[in-house]
């Protein structure tokens, strides 16, 4: 489609057209990787290179032409602030990003389209055909807690190779971290009752898979999402909706059918008609060995007490109560005294409970100058100031082992600062993720999720007492920045 | 990974395990469609069938066993309320849903995993191997404005074929409609100045593609997202970030490089160091034919006036001003009197400007009973009541051609109600999308986006005067429900 050009004529703001390039021009110089043709309307199966903002390619074109594309650069990912009232954030998505990175290639599918759409010139297409990220990435481990200014990812490479990753890096980390940051508050509020992720229907279908994964990183016990189960080895849960009860001639028939198919250990949804009658019928259908009942509407606190008494009175003392219905961290906390066994959480976890994205940015903080030395750079106009220079980060812990501050060191040799190895109070935060283009696969796949979940648990346990309360407050620990003298 | 079972033992709440099924058991009875093995960690390239909540499959298993799976059913998608203060919603995602529907197949990849994970029994695996949606779907045209209770989609088929679509339908429509509903307020506030979608970095990488598409449905002129451009034929925009200026030895060098590569019609980002100096250097680099300058920080209203005066004083009277920096519909409205030429919108559009998902639900409203007749059904417990029975919908317009009410008719022959064909005041809202399993492809692909954008423009123009103001209020028109007598 071609929306009207915003300003008449063909020169809409920002739509710089590169000189016309025949679609196959680049093939002569360098054969691009071959990809099977993608089905109409679908991306090539695995390529991720067009999940990118156009300006990354136009910057590349200009920098290739003037030679600066090959300058060594350091980009950092950080957030200027936490969502209002939040006390910490949770890094998530690192594993997904590392899974996507090897597929960040420009195959014939992408190159043909870029040529047809005249996004960049022939020289740039040639470069893209051979593109492969060959730089290095260090970052906070997935699951780690973070604060404003924490250098969550430090990407080093040439400008050309690093600039192209901006959008993909931010899309993955901003989304997944928003979900994990909210999910962590929920699992914290739930204490040792399991939280179950059920929000797929309220999120983009692929975002839902990532959200399930991020929720598990932050301590959720399982997800309703089958693709998340398949892709990341997550435990999946789910039994029946109201539609199943309504499909049958009556509630008795529906419950009998479910128990016959799934066994008495199943979870019966008891609020389609009348909860009290529903509980009666549920125990009648499954016996006192009924696994659980689910409550999906009404005043859950009051209902849970009533249903618990009723179940106990019927002898179903081992039958659990799972509640679902627009739960968020506050609703979970308010149910702490109710006889609830687990929480099914949907909308609020997949939408970050009021903060659907993190404000992470991807900023150039140092680059090689004409003299070949790495120099710190930073934007200096009125707002959105960032701190130039490559950073190192550690968490300082007090005598009780709890975090007291986030320590950032900026300066020429920040990346090789010795973190006082005998000083156990300082825990270094940046770990290697990609080295000279090689992804450390131990952060990816199902094993990466387990590792991230464990990291999150340990990192959150290390926070100061009170850091996990839900009420609005400042970041749980302050961030201090030390500047080392000299050029970066 | 295997999170701890929430209640000890192996019988976590809701995790009913089907009896063990050898992974290839289903092959004997019915050969599943063959799919190439998916790369590790990635879904099979096009299958969408596991973007599903587990309970849809467990309900299917029980319904197959008791015979109710083959009962004819009507499911409807609707929302109980609009986000607080919103006056209308915008349907989006219909085209994407129709593109995904033919790929909702259980290939060997999905079936093997379902068997290995023991999600369902052998009989269900056999059914899934042959699954193809053969029912019919009618719905509000993509781009149409909607209100609470509007029957946005009416899905008819057997329980088995219709129940499996719940999560995919809701994921697509809830996400895309949330974005389009917010985007419509922005394009409305911008009046005839173009809005440009630039939010990919603040959304899951695939959700970003869908968000760009939804924004264009709601009137955005272009997107920064290249994959959205490729997949849906959208116009893409973008020139340079602060990193490009910082990469160079000074702003002059950066601007000269960009103009050399992209021509004087490009957009120069002038706020890296000092806006006044930046504008001077921009015009010096490109001449008075400079296409545009971009302001990405500071008080945009004040700055725009200053920059306009400066540009005019330098003779660059045709140079446009594009502003970006956490804009939402309110910020856009506040800039109405400023000399701004276009708005780049990021976070707020891709996150639905405070309403990141719609509350759409997928409810069984009628099903075949033992007597073979279709009977209305509805949940009747304390909350979340829905109206049973198949619905028809039309928008009634007043003498001035503007909408006055949403008319829903519920009842036995609602789907064949004659909408007083001579009465031009009633505009029918449900259009055929899928007929006996055949997708109407005219709603899909790039052409579908154009059609949806046109539909949205016409539908919004039809709203009552005042419906487009941003301040919080009730739905722009009331919804009236007429019940026809007799069984559904």
Contacts between the chains, C-beta under 8 A, distances in Angstrom:
chain1	res1	chain2	res2	distance
A	1	B	216	7.3
A	1	B	232	7.3
A	1	B	233	5.2
A	1	B	234	6.5
A	1	B	235	7.8
A	1	B	446	5.3
A	1	B	447	7.6
A	1	B	449	5.2
A	1	B	450	4.2
A	1	B	453	7.2
A	2	B	233	7.8
A	2	B	235	6.3
A	3	B	194	7.9
A	3	B	216	6.7
A	3	B	220	7.7
A	3	B	221	4.6
A	3	B	222	6.5
A	3	B	234	7.9
A	3	B	235	5.8
A	3	B	453	7.4
A	4	B	221	7.2
A	5	B	221	8.0
A	6	B	193	7.5
A	6	B	194	3.3
A	6	B	221	5.0
A	6	B	222	7.7
A	6	B	341	7.6
A	6	B	342	5.5
A	7	B	194	7.8
A	7	B	320	6.4
A	7	B	341	6.7
A	7	B	342	7.8
A	11	B	265	4.9
A	11	B	291	6.1
A	12	B	194	7.3
A	12	B	221	7.1
A	12	B	222	6.6
A	12	B	235	7.2
A	12	B	237	6.7
A	13	B	194	7.4
A	13	B	196	7.4
A	13	B	237	7.0
A	13	B	267	5.7
A	13	B	291	6.7
A	13	B	292	4.6
A	13	B	320	5.5
A	13	B	322	4.9
A	13	B	341	6.5
A	13	B	342	5.0
A	14	B	196	7.0
A	14	B	222	7.8
A	14	B	237	3.9
A	14	B	238	5.8
A	14	B	239	5.3
A	14	B	266	7.9
A	14	B	267	4.5
A	14	B	291	7.9
A	14	B	292	6.8
A	14	B	294	7.6
A	14	B	322	6.5
A	14	B	344	8.0
A	15	B	222	6.9
A	15	B	235	6.8
A	15	B	236	7.5
A	15	B	237	5.0
A	16	B	239	5.8
A	16	B	262	3.9
A	16	B	263	6.2
A	16	B	265	6.5
A	16	B	266	4.7
A	16	B	267	7.6
A	16	B	291	7.6
A	18	B	262	7.5
A	39	B	45	7.8
A	39	B	46	6.0
A	40	B	445	7.0
A	41	B	99	5.3
A	41	B	231	6.1
A	41	B	444	6.8
A	41	B	445	5.4
A	42	B	45	7.5
A	42	B	46	6.0
A	42	B	99	7.8
A	42	B	231	7.5
A	43	B	227	6.2
A	43	B	230	7.7
A	43	B	231	6.7
A	45	B	39	7.9
A	45	B	42	7.5
A	45	B	45	3.7
A	45	B	46	7.8
A	46	B	39	6.0
A	46	B	42	6.0
A	46	B	45	7.9
A	48	B	205	7.1
A	50	B	226	4.3
A	50	B	227	4.0
A	50	B	230	5.8
A	51	B	200	7.3
A	51	B	205	4.4
A	51	B	206	7.6
A	51	B	208	7.0
A	51	B	209	7.3
A	51	B	225	7.7
A	51	B	226	7.8
A	51	B	227	5.4
A	52	B	200	7.8
A	52	B	225	7.7
A	52	B	226	5.2
A	52	B	227	7.5
A	53	B	198	7.0
A	53	B	200	5.8
A	53	B	201	7.2
A	53	B	224	4.1
A	53	B	225	6.6
A	53	B	226	7.2
A	53	B	238	5.4
A	54	B	224	5.4
A	54	B	225	7.8
A	54	B	226	5.6
A	54	B	229	7.6
A	54	B	236	4.7
A	54	B	237	6.2
A	54	B	238	3.3
A	55	B	224	6.7
A	55	B	238	3.4
A	55	B	239	5.6
A	55	B	240	5.7
A	55	B	241	5.8
A	56	B	238	7.8
A	56	B	241	7.9
A	57	B	226	7.3
A	57	B	238	8.0
A	58	B	238	6.1
A	58	B	239	5.3
A	58	B	240	6.5
A	58	B	261	7.5
A	58	B	262	6.1
A	59	B	239	7.9
A	59	B	240	5.2
A	59	B	241	6.6
A	59	B	243	7.1
A	59	B	244	4.5
A	61	B	261	5.2
A	61	B	262	7.4
A	62	B	240	7.4
A	62	B	244	7.0
A	62	B	257	4.8
A	62	B	258	5.0
A	62	B	260	7.2
A	62	B	261	3.6
A	62	B	262	6.6
A	63	B	244	7.0
A	63	B	247	6.5
A	63	B	257	7.2
A	65	B	257	6.9
A	65	B	260	6.4
A	65	B	261	5.0
A	66	B	248	7.9
A	66	B	253	7.7
A	66	B	257	4.2
A	66	B	260	7.2
A	66	B	261	7.8
A	68	B	247	5.3
A	68	B	248	6.0
A	68	B	257	7.3
A	71	B	247	6.3
A	73	B	247	7.0
A	75	B	243	7.3
A	99	B	41	5.3
A	99	B	42	7.9
A	100	B	205	7.6
A	110	B	230	7.6
A	113	B	229	7.9
A	113	B	230	4.5
A	114	B	226	7.7
A	117	B	229	6.4
A	117	B	230	7.5
A	117	B	236	7.1
A	119	B	226	7.0
A	119	B	236	6.9
A	121	B	261	7.7
A	159	B	243	7.8
A	159	B	247	5.4
A	163	B	243	6.2
A	166	B	201	7.1
A	166	B	241	7.6
A	166	B	243	7.9
A	167	B	200	5.1
A	167	B	201	5.2
A	167	B	205	7.8
A	167	B	208	7.9
A	167	B	225	7.9
A	168	B	205	6.0
A	170	B	201	3.7
A	170	B	202	7.3
A	171	B	200	5.9
A	171	B	201	5.8
A	171	B	202	7.7
A	171	B	203	6.2
A	171	B	204	6.1
A	171	B	205	3.9
A	171	B	208	5.7
A	172	B	204	7.5
A	172	B	205	6.1
A	174	B	201	6.5
A	174	B	202	5.4
A	174	B	203	7.6
A	175	B	203	6.3
A	175	B	204	4.0
A	175	B	205	7.8
A	175	B	207	7.2
A	176	B	204	7.8
A	193	B	6	7.6
A	194	B	3	7.9
A	194	B	6	3.4
A	194	B	7	7.9
A	194	B	12	7.4
A	194	B	13	7.5
A	196	B	13	7.4
A	196	B	14	6.9
A	198	B	53	7.0
A	200	B	51	7.3
A	200	B	52	7.8
A	200	B	53	5.8
A	200	B	167	5.2
A	200	B	171	5.9
A	201	B	53	7.2
A	201	B	166	7.1
A	201	B	167	5.2
A	201	B	170	3.7
A	201	B	171	5.8
A	201	B	174	6.5
A	201	B	362	7.6
A	202	B	170	7.3
A	202	B	171	7.8
A	202	B	174	5.4
A	202	B	357	4.2
A	202	B	359	7.9
A	203	B	171	6.2
A	203	B	174	7.6
A	203	B	175	6.3
A	203	B	207	7.6
A	203	B	357	6.7
A	204	B	171	6.2
A	204	B	172	7.5
A	204	B	175	4.1
A	204	B	176	7.8
A	204	B	204	6.2
A	204	B	206	6.5
A	204	B	207	3.6
A	204	B	210	5.7
A	205	B	48	7.1
A	205	B	51	4.4
A	205	B	100	7.6
A	205	B	167	7.8
A	205	B	168	6.0
A	205	B	171	3.9
A	205	B	172	6.1
A	205	B	175	7.8
A	206	B	51	7.6
A	206	B	204	6.6
A	206	B	206	3.9
A	206	B	207	6.8
A	207	B	175	7.2
A	207	B	203	7.6
A	207	B	204	3.7
A	207	B	206	6.8
A	207	B	207	4.3
A	208	B	51	7.0
A	208	B	167	7.9
A	208	B	171	5.7
A	209	B	51	7.3
A	210	B	204	5.7
A	216	B	1	7.4
A	216	B	3	6.8
A	220	B	3	7.7
A	221	B	3	4.6
A	221	B	4	7.1
A	221	B	6	5.1
A	221	B	12	7.1
A	222	B	3	6.5
A	222	B	6	7.7
A	222	B	12	6.7
A	222	B	14	7.8
A	222	B	15	7.0
A	224	B	53	4.1
A	224	B	54	5.4
A	224	B	55	6.7
A	225	B	51	7.7
A	225	B	52	7.7
A	225	B	53	6.6
A	225	B	54	7.8
A	225	B	167	7.9
A	226	B	50	4.3
A	226	B	51	7.8
A	226	B	52	5.2
A	226	B	53	7.2
A	226	B	54	5.6
A	226	B	57	7.3
A	226	B	114	7.7
A	226	B	119	7.0
A	227	B	43	6.2
A	227	B	50	4.0
A	227	B	51	5.3
A	227	B	52	7.5
A	229	B	54	7.6
A	229	B	113	7.9
A	229	B	117	6.5
A	230	B	43	7.6
A	230	B	50	5.7
A	230	B	110	7.6
A	230	B	113	4.5
A	230	B	117	7.5
A	231	B	41	6.2
A	231	B	42	7.5
A	231	B	43	6.6
A	232	B	1	7.3
A	233	B	1	5.1
A	233	B	2	7.9
A	234	B	1	6.5
A	234	B	3	7.9
A	235	B	1	7.8
A	235	B	2	6.4
A	235	B	3	5.7
A	235	B	12	7.2
A	235	B	15	6.8
A	236	B	15	7.5
A	236	B	54	4.7
A	236	B	117	7.1
A	236	B	119	6.9
A	237	B	12	6.7
A	237	B	13	6.9
A	237	B	14	3.9
A	237	B	15	5.0
A	237	B	54	6.2
A	238	B	14	5.8
A	238	B	53	5.4
A	238	B	54	3.3
A	238	B	55	3.4
A	238	B	56	7.8
A	238	B	57	8.0
A	238	B	58	6.1
A	239	B	14	5.3
A	239	B	16	5.8
A	239	B	55	5.5
A	239	B	58	5.3
A	239	B	59	7.8
A	240	B	55	5.6
A	240	B	58	6.5
A	240	B	59	5.1
A	240	B	62	7.3
A	241	B	55	5.8
A	241	B	56	7.9
A	241	B	59	6.6
A	241	B	166	7.6
A	242	B	363	7.5
A	242	B	364	7.4
A	242	B	379	5.1
A	243	B	59	7.2
A	243	B	75	7.3
A	243	B	159	7.8
A	243	B	163	6.2
A	243	B	166	7.9
A	243	B	363	7.0
A	243	B	364	4.0
A	244	B	59	4.5
A	244	B	62	7.0
A	244	B	63	7.1
A	246	B	364	4.9
A	246	B	367	6.9
A	246	B	377	4.1
A	246	B	378	7.5
A	246	B	379	7.1
A	247	B	63	6.6
A	247	B	68	5.3
A	247	B	71	6.4
A	247	B	73	7.0
A	247	B	159	5.4
A	247	B	364	6.5
A	247	B	367	5.5
A	247	B	377	7.9
A	248	B	66	7.9
A	248	B	68	6.0
A	249	B	369	6.7
A	249	B	370	6.1
A	253	B	66	7.7
A	257	B	62	4.8
A	257	B	63	7.2
A	257	B	65	6.9
A	257	B	66	4.2
A	257	B	68	7.3
A	258	B	62	5.0
A	260	B	62	7.2
A	260	B	65	6.5
A	260	B	66	7.2
A	261	B	58	7.5
A	261	B	61	5.2
A	261	B	62	3.6
A	261	B	65	5.0
A	261	B	66	7.7
A	261	B	121	7.8
A	262	B	16	3.9
A	262	B	18	7.5
A	262	B	58	6.1
A	262	B	61	7.4
A	262	B	62	6.6
A	263	B	16	6.2
A	265	B	11	4.8
A	265	B	16	6.5
A	266	B	14	7.9
A	266	B	16	4.7
A	267	B	13	5.7
A	267	B	14	4.6
A	267	B	16	7.6
A	271	B	379	7.9
A	271	B	381	4.5
A	271	B	382	7.7
A	272	B	379	5.4
A	272	B	380	7.3
A	272	B	381	6.4
A	273	B	379	7.8
A	273	B	380	5.2
A	273	B	381	6.1
A	274	B	380	7.7
A	274	B	381	6.3
A	275	B	381	6.3
A	275	B	382	7.8
A	291	B	11	6.1
A	291	B	13	6.7
A	291	B	14	8.0
A	291	B	16	7.6
A	292	B	13	4.6
A	292	B	14	6.8
A	294	B	14	7.6
A	296	B	384	7.6
A	297	B	381	5.9
A	297	B	382	6.0
A	297	B	383	4.1
A	297	B	384	4.7
A	298	B	381	6.9
A	298	B	382	4.4
A	298	B	383	5.4
A	320	B	7	6.3
A	320	B	13	5.5
A	322	B	13	4.9
A	322	B	14	6.6
A	325	B	384	7.9
A	341	B	6	7.5
A	341	B	7	6.7
A	341	B	13	6.5
A	342	B	6	5.5
A	342	B	7	7.9
A	342	B	13	5.1
A	344	B	14	8.0
A	347	B	357	6.1
A	347	B	359	7.7
A	350	B	357	7.6
A	351	B	356	4.3
A	351	B	357	5.6
A	352	B	356	7.6
A	356	B	351	4.3
A	356	B	352	7.6
A	356	B	356	4.1
A	357	B	202	4.2
A	357	B	203	6.7
A	357	B	347	6.1
A	357	B	350	7.6
A	357	B	351	5.6
A	359	B	202	7.9
A	359	B	347	7.7
A	362	B	201	7.6
A	363	B	242	7.5
A	363	B	243	7.0
A	364	B	242	7.4
A	364	B	243	4.0
A	364	B	246	4.9
A	364	B	247	6.5
A	367	B	246	6.8
A	367	B	247	5.5
A	369	B	249	6.7
A	370	B	249	6.1
A	377	B	246	4.0
A	377	B	247	7.9
A	378	B	246	7.5
A	379	B	242	5.1
A	379	B	246	7.2
A	379	B	271	7.9
A	379	B	272	5.4
A	379	B	273	7.8
A	380	B	272	7.3
A	380	B	273	5.2
A	380	B	274	7.6
A	381	B	271	4.6
A	381	B	272	6.4
A	381	B	273	6.1
A	381	B	274	6.2
A	381	B	275	6.3
A	381	B	297	5.9
A	381	B	298	6.9
A	382	B	271	7.7
A	382	B	275	7.9
A	382	B	297	6.1
A	382	B	298	4.5
A	383	B	297	4.1
A	383	B	298	5.4
A	384	B	296	7.5
A	384	B	297	4.7
A	384	B	325	7.8
A	444	B	41	6.8
A	445	B	40	7.0
A	445	B	41	5.4
A	446	B	1	5.3
A	447	B	1	7.6
A	449	B	1	5.3
A	450	B	1	4.3
A	453	B	1	7.2
A	453	B	3	7.5
